[in-house]
């Protein structure tokens, strides 16, 4: 048993699983997924598999997390703009402390992309043993490599921060609490509901925010445009309105914040907007440039305009 800080965000959490146990659980999930979709897995040489591998490689290589099997190891930095000076106040490294560097070292491995041909499932996930599963439904909604980078960065961030292991650990605590309440005769029929509403779901929303934070940093570090993320949420909103949801619960919608596994998208947009100066600086310091050479201040103004337009046209948009 251990009470520890999440290296990337500083949040305290309880976790009693080991990285080895998590990798074993990841291997079991990988095998089950491969068996379920064995007739729909695209070969590594397929154009879509190559596209996803290229995006994943840029993310893991620039973050020092290893390499993707069969992908190019070229540095993705785009030349053009001069990097921002150090006085900008942002660190160019995603892993800027010994604790964060230790977390990255733990996840350094060979990664493998597995693309599943199923356009009805807009989903993606990463296992602890380094398998990146992407359904073609997610590729359609991503809209391009920058949108795909946001998805893959988010899912890799979950693994870097060991969120699956944290969930497993928390489940054991919740079961023990339920057992004690039953033993004391305090079970009133609302225990499971209360545990979910006041413990499980808030913790899930916290982990999703952490994955957003680190995932956006990863994509920016890899020279992908974080401004594209807001457009992607808009497309997921359209997917949600047509009733297409993934089986893992990525796009479960609810009008009540307390009952959601993810933060409301209004909160998520505000979080992204708050992060944008940092993300644009990370991208610039990584030797990247905007596609049209825009100054960072102009890009941030465009982001604010984009947020206002999306909120005005669609209101709340769903989460991934």
C-alpha positions in Angstrom: 0.0 0.0 0.0 1.3 3.4 -0.8 0.2 7.1 -0.7 2.1 8.9 -3.4 2.1 12.0 -5.5 1.3 11.9 -9.2 4.7 12.9 -10.6 3.2 15.0 -13.4 0.6 17.0 -11.5 1.5 16.7 -7.8 -1.9 15.3 -6.8 -1.9 12.8 -3.8 -3.4 9.4 -4.4 -3.6 5.9 -3.1 -2.1 3.2 -5.3 -1.2 -0.4 -4.3 -0.5 -1.9 -7.7 3.0 -2.2 -9.2 4.0 -1.3 -12.7 4.6 -5.0 -13.4 1.1 -5.9 -12.3 -0.3 -3.1 -14.5 1.6 -4.3 -17.5 0.3 -7.8 -17.0 -3.3 -6.4 -16.8 -2.5 -4.5 -20.0 -1.3 -7.7 -21.7 -4.6 -9.4 -20.8 -6.6 -6.5 -22.2 -4.5 -6.6 -25.3 -5.1 -10.3 -25.9 -8.9 -10.0 -25.2 -9.1 -7.1 -27.7 -7.2 -8.8 -30.4 -9.4 -11.9 -30.0 -12.6 -9.9 -30.1 -11.6 -7.9 -33.2 -9.2 -10.4 -34.9 -11.2 -10.2 -38.2 -11.0 -6.4 -38.2 -7.4 -5.6 -37.3 -5.6 -3.8 -40.2 -2.1 -5.0 -41.1 0.8 -2.7 -40.0 1.5 -1.9 -43.6 -2.0 -0.5 -44.2 -2.1 3.2 -44.9 -4.2 4.0 -41.8 -1.9 1.9 -39.6 1.1 3.8 -40.9 -0.7 7.2 -40.3 -1.4 6.3 -36.7 2.1 5.0 -36.2 3.6 8.2 -37.5 1.6 10.3 -35.1 2.2 8.0 -32.1 6.0 8.0 -32.9 6.2 11.7 -32.9 4.6 11.8 -29.5 6.5 9.1 -27.7 9.9 9.9 -29.3 9.8 13.6 -28.4 8.7 12.8 -24.9 11.5 10.3 -24.4 9.0 7.4 -24.0 10.6 5.1 -26.5 9.7 4.3 -30.1 6.8 2.8 -32.0 7.5 -0.5 -33.8 7.8 0.1 -37.6 7.6 3.9 -37.4 10.2 6.5 -38.4 12.3 7.9 -35.6 12.9 11.3 -37.3 12.5 14.4 -35.1 9.2 16.1 -36.0 10.2 19.7 -35.3 9.1 22.0 -38.0 11.6 24.8 -38.9 10.6 28.3 -39.5 10.0 30.4 -36.4 12.7 31.3 -34.0 12.2 29.6 -30.6 10.9 31.7 -27.8 13.6 32.9 -25.4 14.0 31.2 -22.0 12.7 34.4 -20.4 9.2 33.4 -21.7 8.8 31.5 -18.4 8.0 28.1 -19.8 10.1 24.9 -19.7 10.6 23.2 -23.0 10.6 19.8 -21.4 7.4 17.9 -20.5 9.4 16.1 -17.8 11.0 19.0 -16.1 11.6 17.5 -12.6 13.4 14.3 -11.4 10.0 12.9 -10.4 8.5 13.4 -13.9 11.7 12.1 -15.5 11.4 9.0 -13.4 7.8 8.5 -14.6 8.8 8.9 -18.2 11.7 6.4 -17.7 9.2 3.9 -16.2 7.1 4.0 -19.4 10.0 4.0 -21.9 9.4 0.9 -24.1 8.6 -0.3 -27.5 5.0 0.8 -28.4 2.8 -0.9 -31.1 -0.1 0.6 -33.0 -3.2 -1.6 -33.7 -5.9 -0.1 -35.9 -9.3 -1.8 -35.8 -11.6 -1.3 -38.8 -14.9 -0.3 -37.2 -16.3 3.0 -38.2 -19.2 2.8 -35.8 -16.9 2.9 -32.7 -15.2 6.3 -32.2 -12.8 5.0 -29.6 -9.1 4.6 -28.8 -7.2 3.3 -25.8 -3.6 2.5 -24.7 -2.7 -0.5 -22.6 0.1 -0.5 -19.9 2.2 -2.8 -22.0 2.4 -0.2 -24.8 -0.3 -1.2 -27.3 -2.1 1.7 -28.9 -5.5 0.6 -30.1 -7.4 3.0 -32.4 -10.7 2.3 -34.1 -11.3 3.8 -37.5 -14.4 5.5 -36.1 -12.0 7.7 -34.1 -9.9 8.5 -37.1 -13.0 9.8 -38.9 -13.8 12.1 -36.1 -10.2 13.2 -35.4 -10.2 14.9 -38.8 -6.4 14.8 -39.3 -3.1 14.2 -37.7 -3.4 17.1 -35.2 -6.8 15.8 -33.9 -5.4 12.3 -33.8 -2.4 13.5 -31.8 -4.8 15.0 -29.2 -6.5 11.6 -28.8 -3.3 9.5 -28.7 -1.6 12.0 -26.3 -4.6 11.9 -23.9 -4.6 8.0 -23.9 -0.8 7.8 -23.4 -1.0 10.3 -20.6 -3.4 8.0 -18.7 -0.8 5.2 -18.8 2.2 7.5 -17.9 0.3 8.6 -14.8 -0.8 5.0 -14.1 -4.5 5.8 -13.9 -5.6 2.2 -14.6 -3.6 1.0 -11.6 -5.1 3.8 -9.5 -8.6 2.7 -10.5 -7.8 -0.9 -9.5 -6.5 0.2 -6.2 -9.5 2.5 -5.5 -11.9 -0.4 -6.3 -10.4 -2.5 -3.5 -10.9 0.4 -1.1 -14.5 0.9 -2.1 -15.2 -2.8 -1.7 -13.6 -2.8 1.7 -15.7 0.2 2.7 -18.9 -1.5 1.5 -18.0 -4.6 3.5 -17.4 -2.7 6.7 -20.7 -0.8 6.4 -22.6 -4.1 5.8 -20.8 -5.7 8.8 -21.9 -2.8 11.0 -25.4 -2.9 9.7 -25.2 0.5 8.2 -26.1 -0.5 4.6 -29.1 1.5 3.8 -29.4 0.7 0.1 -27.7 4.0 -1.0 -24.1 3.0 -0.3 -23.2 2.1 -3.9 -24.8 5.2 -5.2 -23.1 7.4 -2.7 -19.7 5.8 -3.4 -20.1 6.4 -7.1 -21.4 9.9 -6.9 -19.0 11.2 -4.2 -15.9 9.0 -4.7 -15.7 7.1 -8.0 -17.0 9.7 -10.4 -15.1 12.7 -8.9 -11.9 10.8 -9.0 -12.6 9.8 -12.6 -13.1 13.4 -13.6 -9.9 14.4 -11.9 -7.9 11.7 -13.8 -9.5 12.9 -17.1 -8.4 16.4 -16.4 -4.9 15.2 -15.7 -4.9 13.2 -18.9 -6.0 16.4 -20.8 -3.3 18.4 -19.2 -0.4 16.0 -19.9 -1.8 14.8 -23.2 -2.0 18.4 -24.6 1.6 19.0 -23.5 2.7 15.8 -25.2 1.1 16.8 -28.5 2.4 20.4 -28.3 5.9 19.0 -27.6 5.6 16.8 -30.7 4.9 19.9 -32.8 1.2 19.2 -33.3 -1.2 22.2 -33.1 -3.1 22.3 -29.8 -5.5 24.8 -31.3 -7.1 22.0 -33.3 -8.3 20.3 -30.1 -11.3 22.6 -29.8 -12.5 21.8 -33.3 -12.3 18.1 -32.4 -14.6 18.5 -29.4 -17.1 20.1 -31.8 -17.0 17.1 -34.1 -17.4 14.7 -31.1 -20.5 16.8 -30.2 -22.0 16.0 -33.6 -21.2 12.3 -33.1 -22.9 12.3 -29.7 -26.0 13.9 -31.1 -26.4 11.1 -33.6 -26.2 8.6 -30.8 -22.8 7.0 -31.7 -21.0 6.2 -28.5 -18.0 4.0 -27.7 -18.4 1.0 -25.5 -15.8 2.2 -23.0 -17.8 5.3 -22.0 -15.8 8.0 -23.7 -18.8 9.9 -24.8 -21.4 9.2 -22.2 -23.4 12.3 -21.9 -25.2 13.7 -18.9 -26.8 17.0 -18.1 -25.7 16.6 -14.5 -22.0 17.2 -13.7 -22.1 14.9 -10.7 -23.1 11.9 -12.8 -20.3 12.2 -15.4 -17.1 10.3 -15.7 -15.6 13.3 -17.5 -15.7 17.0 -16.7 -18.4 18.9 -18.5 -17.0 20.3 -21.8 -17.6 23.8 -20.7 -15.1 23.2 -17.9 -12.9 21.4 -20.2 -12.8 24.2 -22.7 -12.0 26.7 -20.0 -9.2 24.4 -18.8 -7.8 24.2 -22.4 -8.0 28.0 -22.8 -6.1 28.5 -19.6 -3.4 26.1 -20.8 -3.1 27.6 -24.3 -0.3 30.1 -23.6 1.8 27.3 -22.1 1.0 24.9 -25.0 1.9 27.4 -27.7 5.1 28.2 -25.8 6.0 24.5 -25.6 5.4 24.1 -29.3 7.5 27.2 -30.1 10.3 26.1 -27.8 10.4 22.7 -29.5 11.4 24.3 -32.7 7.9 24.2 -34.2 6.1 26.8 -36.2 2.5 27.5 -37.0 1.4 26.2 -40.4 1.0 29.8 -41.7 3.7 31.4 -39.7 1.3 33.2 -37.3 2.7 34.9 -34.2 1.7 33.1 -31.0 -0.4 36.1 -29.8 -2.5 35.9 -33.0 -2.9 32.2 -32.6 -4.2 32.6 -29.1 -6.7 35.3 -30.2 -7.9 32.9 -32.9 -8.4 30.2 -30.2 -10.5 32.5 -28.0 -12.6 33.4 -31.1 -13.0 29.7 -31.9 -14.2 28.8 -28.4 -16.8 31.6 -28.5 -18.1 30.4 -31.9 -18.3 26.8 -30.8 -20.1 27.5 -27.5 -22.5 29.9 -29.3 -23.4 27.3 -31.9 -23.5 24.1 -30.0 -23.5 24.9 -26.3 -22.0 22.0 -24.3 -19.9 19.6 -26.3 -19.1 16.1 -25.2 -15.8 14.7 -23.8 -13.4 12.0 -24.8 
